[in-house]
Amino acid sequence: MDGADYGDEIGIEIVDRDHREISELLVAINVNAEKDGDAGRKILLLRDLARATRSHFLLEEWMMAATNYPGLFLHRQRHAWMLEEIRRLAEHWGKEPSGLMRESIGYLWESHIEHVECEDQAYGLWLGTTGGKSKLDRAFFLMNP
């Protein structure tokens, strides 16, 4: 897992910023796990990941609902699955300290990057070209501060 490669940006600054935060948390968790770091630090990082991911998913789903994105239902399903994977990892780590293995973090990393590069990218393209209720919606969500 290379910390410098966080996947493609989708062109919506607030969403891209969230993606970078989630990527950085995954890298920090991986580095901590690799070094067999402090258990309290691992749990704190995992909680931060869960918080950032939940917040990000709520934002994305709100944006998709506001623009009548036709892929919202499936996107929500994917989000629910990803949150469940984070929950399972946290639960396993709580029971078995050696359970936070690099493979589990690698799995979350791959899921995150795939989601950004495929599913989120599809929304960004849809929003920027044919989607949204109006040109005003597209302009609002595609604005970069």
N, C-alpha and C positions, 0 to 999 in steps of 0.2 A: 504494500500500500504506500504509494508515494504521496507525501504531504503536499507537494506542489501541484498536483493534477487533481483539481476538484470537479472536473467534468465541464461540459459546455454550459455557458450562461444562456438563459432564455430571453433576455432583453427586458425584463421587468425588474428594475433595480431592487425593490424591497424583497422580492422573491429570491433573486440572485444573492443578496446579502444573507438571507436566511440559509440558503444552500451552503454558502461558505462557512457560516457558523457551525452548521451541523457537521460538515466535513472536518473542520478543525477539531471539534469535540471527538469525532471518531478517530482521528489521528492521535489525539492526546490519550485516549483510552487504549489504543493499540500500543503506543510507546510505553505506557504504564504497565500494561499486561506483559509486554516483552521483557521489561526489566524486573518482572515479578515485584512490582511496586507496592506501595502501601495500600492495604485493603480499603481503608477509609477514603482514600483519594479516588480509588476505582469506583466506589459506590457513589461518591459525590459527582464524579464525571458522568456516570451513567444516569443519575437523576437529572443533571443538566441537559444531557442528550434527550431524555424523555420530555422534559419541559420545552426545550427548543423545538423538538419535532412536533409535539402537540400544537403548540402555538402556530408554527408554520403551516401545518395541515389545516387548521381552522381558517387562517388567512386565505390560503389557496382555495378552499372550498367556498368561502364567502365570495371571493372574486369570481369563481366559476358560476356560482348561483346568480350573482348580480349581472353576469353577461349571458346567461342562458346557455352555458356551454353544454353541448349534447353528451359529452363524455363524463359528466360529473358523477353519475352513479357508479361507474366502474372505477373512477379515480378515488372516490370515497372508500370503495372496497379495498383498494390497494393500500390506502392510508391505514385503514383498520388493521390490515394484515401486518404492516410494518410496525405499528405501535404494539401489536401483540408480540412480535418477535423481540422487541426491546423489553417488554414486560417479562417475557419468559427468560431472557438472559439475566435480568435483574433478580428474578426469583431463584434461578439456578445459582447465581453468585451468592445470594443470601444463605443458601443451604450448603454450598460446597465452595470454599474459598478458592480452590484451584480451578473452578468452573469457568472463570473468565479467560478463556483461551484465545489465542490469536485467530484461530479458525473462525470462532463465533464473531469476532469483531470484523474479520475479513468478509464474512457473509453479510453483515450489516452494511459494510462499506460498498460491496458490490451491488446490494439492493438499492442503496441510496443513489449511487452513480447511475445505475440502469434507470431508475425512476426519473431522475433529472433529465438524462439524455433522451429518453423515449417518451414517457408520459407527460412530463412537464414541458418538454420541448414541443410536443404536439399542441398543447394548450397555447403556448407562446406564439406558435405559427398560426393557429386558428384565430387567436385574438388579433394578431397583427395584420391578417389578410382578409378573412371572410367573417370572422366572429363578432360577437358583441351586438348589443341592441342598436347601437348607433356609432357614428364616427367619434362622438364625444366619449363614449365608454372606452373605445379602443385608445383614444388619446390619453385619457385619464390613467389607465392601467399601464400604458407603455411609457409614461413620462419617467425621465430620470432626473433626480434632483440635481 
